[in-house]
């Protein structure tokens, strides 16, 4: 179930985005999606961050990191 999870596996994140898990891993490998978090031995993605990333137009990871920095700096 993807609806109420805060952290998502690649399978669930792909489902949320409406793409295959294989494409999701390809996008991850090529630096096109946000970085995951590590929780113990699991690799998980933040649903809130994926939502914000999509709202920002799905920028490449490097650009997304810059956007997050700028937003964080504006909050202080």
Secondary structure as GFF3:
##gff-version 3
##sequence-region A 1 76
A	DSSP	beta_strand	7	8	.	.	.	ID=ss1
A	DSSP	alpha_helix	10	17	.	.	.	ID=ss2
A	DSSP	alpha_helix	21	29	.	.	.	ID=ss3
A	DSSP	beta_strand	37	39	.	.	.	ID=ss4
A	DSSP	beta_strand	42	46	.	.	.	ID=ss5
A	DSSP	alpha_helix	47	55	.	.	.	ID=ss6
A	DSSP	alpha_helix	61	75	.	.	.	ID=ss7
###
